[in-house]
Amino acid sequence: MKEWTVTRKLAFSALVVALYVAVMAVSAGFAFGQYQVRIATALYALAGVFPFLTVPLGVANFLSNALLGGLGPLDMIGGVTVGLLTAGTIALCRRRSFAPAVAFAAITLIPGLGVPVWLSYLLNLPYSVLAASLLVGQAVCGVVGALLLSALRRRFGILE
């Protein structure tokens, strides 16, 4: 894959942020329920092929929490932090043969165990209850993300 220009990276990043927010808007009915299946978080796997998307994916989570979440600044800051950690972890392991497994683990565990930290405070619910329900939903997203990364790695010839 040839090098991307700054303009191309910015345009692609903007499209991915818009896609993330759009997917969150369409899936809001089940993305904010008891079992939060936030299918948009599967897009974090894109950082496994396009590492420059790490920051835009964190921003996308911030925007979706700001526009759709309704839980305020703590949720927005937590969302950007989880987004950066998840996409960053995937980007760091992108050249490894086990990158899809890392994508599954990162997409499942980082939001699944991280988000309940502030949600338990905001919603006055036990951390363990929130973590259990988020892990179930995020596991679905982790599978989708791992499949997406595997397909993209084959497409772009990023196989070890």
N, C-alpha and C positions, 0 to 999 in steps of 0.2 A: 504494500500500500504506500503510495507516495505521500510526501509530507503535505500537511494541510496548511493553508495560509491562515493568518490571524482572522481575516474577514470570514473565511469559510468556517473556522472553529466557532466564531461568535454567532454566525447565522445558524449553524447546526445546534449549538447550545441553546439558543432561543427557541428553536423548534422543539427540542427535547423538554425544556421547561414548560412550554405551552402544552405539549402532549401529556406530561405528567399532571398538570393542573386539570386538563380536560378529562383525563381518565378518572381522576379523583372526583370531579364534578359528576360525571356519568355514574360512577359507582358509589356515590355518597350514601346511598340507601343501605349498603352493607359494609361500607368502609368505616363507619363510625358506630357500629352496633356492638353487641356483646362480644361477638367473635369478629374482630376487625380484619376483614379480608381487604387490605389496601393493595389491590392488584397493581396500582401504579408503582409501588415499591419494587416490583420486579424489574423496573427500568433501571434500578441501581446497577444491574448487571452490565449495562452499556459501558460503564467505567472499565470493565474488563477488556474492552476493545478500544475504547476512546477515553483514556485516562484524564484528558482535559475536561471531561464532564463531571468530575468529582464535585467541584464547587457549584456549577449550575444545578446539579441534582440536589445538593443541600439547600440551595435557594428555592428550588421547586417545592421542596417539603415545607419550607418556611411560608411560601406563598399559599400553598394549599391549606395549611393550618390557619393562616390569616384570613383567607377568603371563605373557607368552608368549615373550619373547626369550631370556632366560637368560644374557645377556652382561654383566650387572651395571650399576653406576652410570654408567660412561662411555657406554654405549649408551643408557641412559635420558635422560641429560642431552643427549647428542647428538640423540636423537630429538625431545625437546621443542624444541630449538633449530631443527632442520630443519622441524618442524611449524609453529613460529611464523613463520619466514622464508617458507615456502611459502604458507601461508594469508594472511599479511600482504601479500605481493606481490600475490596475487590480489585481496585486499580493496582495495588502493590503486588498482588499475586497473579496478575494477568498473564504472565509468560510461563507460568507453571502448568504442568500437565493436569494438576488437580484444581485448576482455577474454577471450573463449574461447581465443584464440591465446596470450595471456599465461598462462592457466590451464594449457594444454598444456605450454608451455615451463617454467613454474614447477614443475609436478608431475613433469615428466621430469628437468629439470636440477638443481634444488636437492637433492632426495634422491639422485638418480643420481650427482652429483659430490660431495655433502657427506658422505653416509653412509660411503663408502669411506675417508674421512680417518681415522676411528677404527676402522672394521672392519679396515683393513690392519694397524693396531697390535694389535688384540685377536686377530685370527686369524693373524697373521704371514704375510700374503699380500701380493703387490704391489698397490699402489693401482690401477695401470692395469688389471689383471685384474678386480678388484672393480668398478671404475667401468664397465668395458665390460659386465659382466653385469648390474649394477644399472640402467644406462641402457636396456638392452633391456626389462627388466621394467617400469621406470617409464614407458617410452614407451606401453605398453599402458594404464597407469593415466592417463597424460596425455590420451590420446584419450578415454577414458571420462569424465574430469573435464571436458574441453572440451565434450563432448556434453551432459553434465549441466548445465553452466552455460548453454549455449545454450538448452536447454529451459526452464530456470528463468527466464532473462531474458525469453523470450517469454511465459511464464506470468504473470510479474509486471509485464510491460510496461516492462522496463528496456532499451529499445532507443534508441540515439542517433539 
